[in-house]
């Protein structure tokens, strides 16, 4: 979606990040090589997978999770698709 947004902005004559910043989600491998490289939020996919398997195994043994919600940390990977807003005069 973010790569499509960058292309749509380009077609309208807007520059990323000079005119508009764009941030993606999931840190797909190809976004490092986009023009400009995309700032993105990286999720801990391996940890998410381990937690999912552990939860399924507990449920198959009729053990219920201590909480219905689990939060895992994310990381912001800053690349060239974002910039501070311009100063207003």
Phi and psi restraints in degrees (value plus and minus 20) as a CYANA .aco file:
   2 UNK   PHI     -85.0   -45.0
   2 UNK   PSI     -59.1   -19.1
   3 UNK   PHI     -85.0   -45.0
   3 UNK   PSI     -57.4   -17.4
   4 UNK   PHI     -85.5   -45.5
   4 UNK   PSI     -57.4   -17.4
   5 UNK   PHI     -84.5   -44.5
   5 UNK   PSI     -61.3   -21.3
   6 UNK   PHI     -81.3   -41.3
   6 UNK   PSI     -63.5   -23.5
   7 UNK   PHI     -85.0   -45.0
   7 UNK   PSI     -61.6   -21.6
   8 UNK   PHI     -83.7   -43.7
   8 UNK   PSI     -60.3   -20.3
   9 UNK   PHI     -83.0   -43.0
   9 UNK   PSI     -63.8   -23.8
  10 UNK   PHI     -78.8   -38.8
  10 UNK   PSI     -63.3   -23.3
  11 UNK   PHI     -85.1   -45.1
  11 UNK   PSI     -42.1    -2.1
  12 UNK   PHI    -115.8   -75.8
  12 UNK   PSI     -10.5    29.5
  13 UNK   PHI      60.4   100.4
  13 UNK   PSI      -5.7    34.3
  14 UNK   PHI    -117.6   -77.6
  14 UNK   PSI     127.2   167.2
  15 UNK   PHI    -126.6   -86.6
  15 UNK   PSI     118.8   158.8
  16 UNK   PHI    -127.4   -87.4
  16 UNK   PSI     103.3   143.3
  17 UNK   PHI    -120.6   -80.6
  17 UNK   PSI     -14.2    25.8
  18 UNK   PHI     -79.5   -39.5
  18 UNK   PSI     -62.7   -22.7
  19 UNK   PHI    -117.7   -77.7
  19 UNK   PSI     -52.2   -12.2
  20 UNK   PHI    -173.1  -133.1
  20 UNK   PSI     113.9   153.9
  21 UNK   PHI    -107.2   -67.2
  21 UNK   PSI     127.4   167.4
  22 UNK   PHI    -152.0  -112.0
  22 UNK   PSI     112.9   152.9
  23 UNK   PHI    -145.0  -105.0
  23 UNK   PSI     114.1   154.1
  24 UNK   PHI    -124.1   -84.1
  24 UNK   PSI    -195.9  -155.9
  25 UNK   PHI    -158.5  -118.5
  25 UNK   PSI     119.2   159.2
  26 UNK   PHI      79.9   119.9
  26 UNK   PSI     -35.2     4.8
  27 UNK   PHI      30.9    70.9
  27 UNK   PSI      35.9    75.9
  28 UNK   PHI     -82.6   -42.6
  28 UNK   PSI     126.8   166.8
  29 UNK   PHI     -75.4   -35.4
  29 UNK   PSI     -58.2   -18.2
  30 UNK   PHI     -89.6   -49.6
  30 UNK   PSI     -38.1     1.9
  31 UNK   PHI     -90.0   -50.0
  31 UNK   PSI     -37.8     2.2
  32 UNK   PHI     -87.1   -47.1
  32 UNK   PSI     -46.4    -6.4
  33 UNK   PHI    -125.3   -85.3
  33 UNK   PSI     -15.7    24.3
  34 UNK   PHI     -91.4   -51.4
  34 UNK   PSI     150.0   190.0
  35 UNK   PHI    -140.9  -100.9
  35 UNK   PSI      86.3   126.3
  36 UNK   PHI     -99.6   -59.6
  36 UNK   PSI     141.7   181.7
  37 UNK   PHI     -76.1   -36.1
  37 UNK   PSI     116.5   156.5
  38 UNK   PHI    -106.5   -66.5
  38 UNK   PSI     106.9   146.9
  39 UNK   PHI     -88.0   -48.0
  39 UNK   PSI     117.5   157.5
  40 UNK   PHI    -171.0  -131.0
  40 UNK   PSI     143.2   183.2
  41 UNK   PHI    -119.7   -79.7
  41 UNK   PSI     104.8   144.8
  42 UNK   PHI    -120.7   -80.7
  42 UNK   PSI     108.9   148.9
  43 UNK   PHI    -116.7   -76.7
  43 UNK   PSI     131.8   171.8
  44 UNK   PHI    -101.2   -61.2
  44 UNK   PSI      57.2    97.2
  45 UNK   PHI     -79.4   -39.4
  45 UNK   PSI     -61.6   -21.6
  46 UNK   PHI     -83.2   -43.2
  46 UNK   PSI     -63.7   -23.7
  47 UNK   PHI     -84.2   -44.2
  47 UNK   PSI     -57.8   -17.8
  48 UNK   PHI     -83.1   -43.1
  48 UNK   PSI     -62.3   -22.3
  49 UNK   PHI     -84.9   -44.9
  49 UNK   PSI     -64.3   -24.3
  50 UNK   PHI     -81.3   -41.3
  50 UNK   PSI     -63.7   -23.7
  51 UNK   PHI     -84.1   -44.1
  51 UNK   PSI     -60.1   -20.1
  52 UNK   PHI     -82.7   -42.7
  52 UNK   PSI     -64.7   -24.7
  53 UNK   PHI     -84.8   -44.8
  53 UNK   PSI     -64.2   -24.2
  54 UNK   PHI     -80.4   -40.4
  54 UNK   PSI     -61.3   -21.3
  55 UNK   PHI     -85.1   -45.1
  55 UNK   PSI     -63.6   -23.6
  56 UNK   PHI     -82.7   -42.7
  56 UNK   PSI     -62.1   -22.1
  57 UNK   PHI     -83.2   -43.2
  57 UNK   PSI     -61.5   -21.5
  58 UNK   PHI     -82.3   -42.3
  58 UNK   PSI     -63.4   -23.4
  59 UNK   PHI     -85.5   -45.5
  59 UNK   PSI     -54.9   -14.9
  60 UNK   PHI     -87.9   -47.9
  60 UNK   PSI     -41.7    -1.7
  61 UNK   PHI    -118.8   -78.8
  61 UNK   PSI      -2.5    37.5
  62 UNK   PHI      40.4    80.4
  62 UNK   PSI       6.9    46.9
  63 UNK   PHI    -118.0   -78.0
  63 UNK   PSI     110.4   150.4
  64 UNK   PHI    -117.6   -77.6
  64 UNK   PSI     123.2   163.2
  65 UNK   PHI     -81.4   -41.4
  65 UNK   PSI     129.9   169.9
  66 UNK   PHI     -89.6   -49.6
  66 UNK   PSI     -43.1    -3.1
  67 UNK   PHI    -162.7  -122.7
  67 UNK   PSI     120.8   160.8
  68 UNK   PHI     -95.6   -55.6
  68 UNK   PSI     -27.1    12.9
  69 UNK   PHI    -150.1  -110.1
  69 UNK   PSI     116.4   156.4
  70 UNK   PHI    -149.9  -109.9
  70 UNK   PSI     112.6   152.6
  71 UNK   PHI    -132.2   -92.2
  71 UNK   PSI     110.1   150.1
  72 UNK   PHI    -133.6   -93.6
  72 UNK   PSI     129.0   169.0
  73 UNK   PHI     -91.6   -51.6
  73 UNK   PSI     131.9   171.9
  74 UNK   PHI    -141.1  -101.1
  74 UNK   PSI     146.2   186.2
  75 UNK   PHI    -145.7  -105.7
  75 UNK   PSI     119.4   159.4
  76 UNK   PHI    -110.6   -70.6
  76 UNK   PSI     101.6   141.6
  77 UNK   PHI    -123.9   -83.9
  77 UNK   PSI      85.0   125.0
  78 UNK   PHI    -105.1   -65.1
  78 UNK   PSI     104.1   144.1
  79 UNK   PHI    -147.4  -107.4
  79 UNK   PSI    -175.2  -135.2
  80 UNK   PHI    -108.6   -68.6
  80 UNK   PSI     -15.6    24.4
  81 UNK   PHI    -109.7   -69.7
  81 UNK   PSI     -15.1    24.9
  82 UNK   PHI    -149.5  -109.5
  82 UNK   PSI     131.0   171.0
  83 UNK   PHI    -171.8  -131.8
  83 UNK   PSI     137.5   177.5
  84 UNK   PHI     -83.9   -43.9
  84 UNK   PSI     133.1   173.1
  85 UNK   PHI     -86.1   -46.1
  85 UNK   PSI     130.6   170.6
  86 UNK   PHI     -87.6   -47.6
  86 UNK   PSI     132.7   172.7
  87 UNK   PHI     -90.3   -50.3
  87 UNK   PSI     120.0   160.0
  88 UNK   PHI    -110.1   -70.1
  88 UNK   PSI     120.4   160.4
